[in-house]
Amino acid sequence: MSNGEFRSSIHPSDLVRTATVGLRTRPMRAALSALGIMIGIGAMVAVLGLSESSKAELLDQLERLGTNLLTVEAGIGIGRGVAELPNESIEMVGRIGPVEATSFVSDVAANVYRTDLIPVSQTGAISVKATEPELLETVGGTMAAGVFLDDATVTYPAVVLGAVAAERLGIDSLVGSPMVWLGEKWFAVSGIMTTLQLHPDLDRSALVGQSTAETFLDHEGPPTVIYVRAKPEDVLAVADVIPATANPEFPDQVEVARPTDALEAAEAADDTLTALFLGLGAVALLVGGVGIANVMVISVLERRSEIGLRRALGATRRHISSQFLAESSILAGAGGLAGVVLGVGITAAWAFYRGWDTLVPLVAVIGGVVAALTIGAVAGLYPALRAARLSPTEALRS
Amino acid sequence: MTTPVLQLKNVSKVYPTTPPVKAVQDVDLTVEAGELLALVGPSGSGKSTMLHIMGTLDRPTSGEVTIVGHSVSDLSDAELSGLRSAHIGFVFQAFYLLTGYSALDNVADGLLYTGMSLDDRRARAREALATVGLAHRLEHVATQLSGGERQRVAIARAIVGEHSLVLADEPTGNLDTQTSESIVDLLRDLNRAGTTIVVVTHDLEIAESLPRIVRLRDGSIESDRTKKPV
């Protein structure tokens, strides 16, 4: 007798159909057990999506701001108290080959008030700085109202307010030609700047022309901060030579910084958080997998008679194990798909709220579904083998 | 002479408990094609074990089981599954219908493991349901059917494959007298149309109404009587 004479077989589409028997007869249980996987995958996709979207936003921001801006300040000299940048340092730094533009601010010993009636102590923490017309372009600033200092206003008692300074003084437009009480004199507000992402100190400043400061405020101080735009490819080289150029006598008293580094550092800190949340997502996924395994074990116990019937109808052990394995994979796969949708939804909602572009890495989407299917298969393995091991007579004895 | 549908030779089944239980002892039984017989006996007489052995759901401890000429001991577990899907239909006391499915799809499941496509299986299921008198109940789910109707669906599932042998295990066990009679009538009709049927029951009245009665007691055949055709 040929051994191949008797062979049960099942149409592939029927394998899927039989695998959904349990899901159709107990939809609530199926939904709840898939929920764990959905939350795990959803969390992971959302974390990856948010991290990707915020990274794209940062790159965009860096692109806009330019990473070729350096700030030069006096550091604290060891044993010499507060150091200063030499007056010539601006000119010296401007002579470095790849430097495209320089500008500066110099702290003025004066305070600014909305009127002359405000008590002297209520400075609003607004500092007064002397500068030059080139500053706006060098730091990449824009005006919210009016104009920046120009060659004319740079010698007159005119002032440009940073965004925060304007807000604190209660001036939101130039309507009515507002004046402020600055250094015991009235100054006309000629412009209000928009917020500068990289220079919060300028946001909190009232800027006057260098000559104005010298004429009206008895100012003669050295530059406090020098802003340097260098060719993008030479930024680091320029940063290296600035200390010795700006202050050849005490180069160690010169501090050079790249403000965009702070943004990148913040992003690096975000990466740590991302890893943490991914870990939490993985734990949720694991718990979800255990939940599915649990539900499948119960399902096999409850459906003994169905297993017995199928064996009587001609199902082999392999057919039975495939059915339960497929069922747990479908369960987890559906949870995974729902999780991907959830994760993308969260990312899109948050990105919309923050005004970012929504970016979800394809690897997160595909990886999410594949991970869910894998977990489903692993979780279903033991229950499936148990179902297959059940002898038909045992299964039918109910 | 044609090959018997079912042949048991010296079949014994011993359950290895302590002390061992001899559920079936030295049974010889031949069922020819076209027969309708009752396997009757009190509880514990070995009926269920006999049914499982005849249906290849279990193997005997000793002796030989032959289904349409194929010796069961020569076949692997997977081949026995194939043998069942091709040759043996089952009817159970508890019907075992899938609750979420229509009558039509429950019957179509009788051919599930033959590899036939769903459309073909449904077409044949429709015919089988018409045969058992349920042509008007195709789309009803199991919970919408009466007990008798459920058993008819289960019978349709057992005959949809046009199997060589239909084994019915207490098919009227969950039904009232009147419904039981109609089910027995149905089995008789199916038999007349050519289906070989073995009915396992403890109901003597039903057994007496069938052409051949095999009585079991303590795992052995007590009597085997064939009525003369009327």
Interface residues (C-beta under 8 A of the other chain):
Chain A: M1 N3 E5 F6 R7 S8 S9 I10 H11 S13 D14 R17 T18 V21 R24 T25 S305 E306 G308 L309 R310 R311 A312 L313 G314 A315 T316 R317 R318 H319 S391 P392 T393 L396 S398
Chain B: H52 G55 L57 D58 H70 S71 D74 L75 S76 D77 A78 E79 L80 S81 G82 L83 R84 S85 A86 I88 F90 F92 A94 Y96 L98 T99 G100 Y101 D109 G110 L112 Y113 T114 G115 M116 S117 L118 R157
